[in-house]
Amino acid sequence: MSRLPVMSNKRVLTNSSSSENIQDVGPAQKKSRKELVPVKPQAAATVIGGRRPPAAAPRPPLSFNGCKHNPLPPSGVVKPPIASTAAKGTSMKQPVATNGTKPGGSRRLPWDLKGKVSDMEDRVRNYQTRVKSVGQENEDLKSALAQNQVKVGEMEDKLNKQKIQISSYEVELRKLSGVREELDKVSSDRSFLQRELTNLESKHRVMETLRDSQETELQMLKMKLSVQESTLARLQTTLRDTEEQVRYLKVTVSEQKDELHAGEMERRRLHNSIQELKGNIRVFCRVRPLVDGGNLKHIQLPANDNKTITLAKTEESHTGKAADTHKNYNFSFDRVFSPSASQQEVFEEISLLVQSALDGYNVCCFAYGQTGSGKTYTMEGDEFDQSRGVIPRAVQQIFKASEKLGAQGWQFTFTASFVEIYNETLRDLLYTGKANKRPEHEIRKSTANEVTITNLTYKSVSNEDQVLGLIELANQNRATAQTAQNDRSSRSHSVFQLDIEGMNAGRDIKCKSTLCLVDLAGSERMVKSQSQGERFKEMTAINGSLSNLGIVIAALANKESYVPYRNSKLTYLLQGCLGGNSKTLMFVNIAPELDSFGETLNSLRFASKVRS
Ligand SMILES: Nc1ncnc2c1ncn2[C@@H]1O[C@H](COP(=O)(O)OP(=O)(O)OP(=O)(O)O)[C@@H](O)[C@H]1O
């Protein structure tokens, strides 16, 4: 089967102009043919080998050698006419031209088979020529297609390469945008650094100037140093001499300290001896000034003697027949203070005993006398500096003296307590709790003979102000009780105790003592018939405790083997401060009014008895 290219077949089918037109295909026509959609050669073969498609346009008549022929049969395949049949039939009768063509000149006569064959052969040759050219054309197209495909491949390669390049450019571009930011940052850093550099340069210039001036200064300092080095050498020599002196002085100081300590101990011993010579129990009498400032008539105080007092009384004759009797009661004490004696004068006499307390001796100081005779004034005084009493002055002296002794290696601790004894009952005057929860107190004596009170407030104190604060608190507590019971303070004893503990660690010496300052209850005797109920009980308690105090002091003075301390709360509480090496001082306060004559006489008698 012959394989014809599709393009030529198609051209046969579509071009209806003439066979010459088809044959003379020029380059321009070739170009336009290339633009045609190529048809697979197989399809063309099918058309040629198979039936002609029914939709095909009618074939135009072909011309050979300039002659026009009838169109080809619809199959497209030129079939030779059935010559045998025609020859055998009636065709022989048709007119025939001498050259064998039809009489019209365009068609062969039926019998001109040779002519027809030669036409056919011409046509075949034409076809073959055309097939050849179409085949050539097809080859050209194929090679063009191949070239184009190669080109397309190349283009695609190029395109891919360019795409790759573009994406790499894009990556680079992105990188470059980061680089740009960095560049911006670097440029801003650069400008900052430049500014810094400028600053540093100016600083450097300043530093250079400074260095120059310092170098000059250094030179000066070096000169000074050399001068000072020579001075130092001199001073070192002096220092060595001084050190030698210091060593010598240290030895001297230590020796002097020893001497001072020995002197202090000697002073204590002598002081105590003096106190003992003066008497471990001493009685001072103090006369209160008259309230209206008048003259004392019945109390005589000799101007040249400050140890005696005389009570003078003139008793008128009841009958008027006898002369008035004058009676003098003479008393002598360790010291008598007139109404004009100041608190300072009074304290000067006591201060020696206060010193004894710091030296380690128990000291007890009482104020005895009738109500209103000046006991509280003597012991406490009032808040004004000049009129401060024994307690604040004693406390001040003790703290000052303890500070001085601190230089000699002494260390002291102080504990204060303030207790009231009313109707033989103890009451804590430093109590700060609720009134309805006041505890009860008992006096206890340890095996070491130390007396303590249960549930009592013992306050550690280190300065005068703290003690003054405690006195203030005690007064408030007493005032509260006072409002509940008229004149209660006059009918109770108040006892201030300062426990002193001293230690000289360097010399391994300790001392312990108690300073006891007591404001006693009013000593006036009450007429028994007028005393009833509570007053009678109070009177009994006061009289009992005061007379027992007298008995105890007398027993101690007489060095009796038995001292009835336990007979009253007051003496039981004070037993540690009485007796032994203790120093006892009693103030007998007297009121100068004439109507107090009897009480004054009683007080002086009591005090005199104690002293004797
Ligand atoms: N030496 C004195 N100089 C000036 N005033 C004094 C002196 N002694 C006492 N007084 C005054 O006399 C008054 C009574 O004194 P004080 O209260 O001390 O007596 P008292 O014996 O303690 O009385 P009571 O037993 O009631 O406590 C007070 O106003 C006090 O200031």
The ligand as a Gaussian input file, in Angstrom:
#p B3LYP/6-31G(d) Opt

LIG

0 1
 N       11.139000      70.059000     155.783000
 C       10.048000      70.505000     155.158000
 N       10.120000      71.681000     154.511000
 C        9.048000      72.131000     153.862000
 N        7.840000      71.499000     153.805000
 C        7.727000      70.326000     154.474000
 C        8.821000      69.756000     155.153000
 N        8.426000      68.618000     155.726000
 C        7.123000      68.451000     155.381000
 N        6.715000      69.474000     154.623000
 C        5.365000      69.635000     154.074000
 O        4.466000      69.226000     155.068000
 C        3.390000      68.499000     154.511000
 C        3.280000      67.114000     155.139000
 O        4.454000      66.425000     154.877000
 P        4.474000      64.916000     154.514000
 O        3.364000      64.595000     153.625000
 O        5.832000      64.592000     154.057000
 O        4.143000      64.266000     155.887000
 P        4.064000      62.733000     156.192000
 O        4.641000      62.511000     157.485000
 O        4.643000      61.964000     155.085000
 O        2.497000      62.486000     156.219000
 P        1.775000      61.113000     155.982000
 O        2.071000      60.244000     157.118000
 O        0.337000      61.523000     155.912000
 O        2.320000      60.578000     154.762000
 C        3.647000      68.410000     153.070000
 O        2.908000      69.405000     152.434000
 C        5.113000      68.686000     152.938000
 O        5.418000      69.320000     151.726000

